[in-house]
Amino acid sequence: MREVNLYTVKIVYIVLSCIICLSVSAQQTERSCGTRHIPVNAEPIHETFSSLNRDNIEIPVVFHILYSNEDQDLSEELILSQIEVINRDYNQKDPLVKRLPGKFDKKVSTPGISFCLASVDPFGNSTDGIIRVNTSMNNIANADQQVNGERVIKSSELGGSSAWDHELYLNIWIGARNDDITGDATFPDDPEETETDGIVLDYNVVGFRPEVEGRFNLGRTLTHEIAHYLNVYHPYGAETGCFNDDDLVEDTPNQFGPYYGKCDEEVSSCGSQDMDTNFMNFRDDDCLFYFTEGQVDRMMQTLFSTRYKLISSQTCSDARPTPSDPLKFAPILTLTQGIEIPLDILSNQEYKLHLYDTAGRKVWQTDSNLEHRYSISNLGLGSNIYILILEIEDEAFSRKVFIN
Ligand SMILES: [Zn+2]
């Protein structure tokens, strides 16, 4: 009986997929996200990251604009409006809760992440954070615009624009595309993504342009794609269907598949009401409003582990004070039995150390300690990569740790 049910689900999925494909190619107007759902860390997060200090989480962004005509060469004003949109969406104190079905009010959460145009380039020179490259290639942003498996838009050699250090900058490429995809992003922790890590957007969906008619004119495609970049999935997961753990977030209800277009009154699938206006759904820009606590936890876990260098790269503003990194003497730690962690702190500063595994589980912690060096004896942990987080006063610092 169970097999029959699964088979039925698959048939429905295939039929629905075809209907969706046809409607997209016929109208070319639905949102379509090209982000691949092949997460390396496909595990739910068990630890809440909300207790970590989230002040001053600021991500430097560099835009690579590939243009072949004046329309595609987006103005700085438009790019700044896009930065404003993501700053608003990731920091809204009252995320239009009135527009939400009542039962979801309490699940809404604010990431508290800010974004800026990078003001320092990888060579230490000042920059406006926008790179402009003229191209004669049509639809350079198409996902299949590749040479030997390398995506053209992301390679200066191939006529695109190569990424700035992906650990220190969020790279966003903008160009023309006609592959029915509004945007695509890479997930964190994919070892093959060092040169290609980042987000690609159709130039038509960039910026806040309420005066222009369109369904993706408010800049929310980037809001959605950045969440993928921070390890958040579509609410229905890797494929359509009613699966438990679909998006590995407990506070988003099971959802069969994406919702497109305008907001409806209330929609349900898989036996429960759905969050069709969650930023990770596919509604039009004016029908996407919020993230949930579980989604924000995934973002925080990413920013305090695999993407930790992003929030300490200090390329947002050269005027920004440079906090000393107390773990600077230990850029990559390898812990064996009884090793000491050198800490660059004042002798009377209290701190806490936490150790997380890559699935976000806290495996060890110690409370206040007043030593300059902290000795960790054999913790009985298996050989693996862990993330060490040092909390000191209002700041948190993290390093990858290899335990042998
Ligand atoms: Zn998506």
Boltz pocket constraint, residues with backbone or C-beta under 6 A from the ligand:
constraints:
  - pocket:
      binder: B
      contacts: [[A, 33], [A, 34], [A, 35], [A, 224], [A, 225], [A, 228], [A, 234], [A, 280]]
      max_distance: 6.0
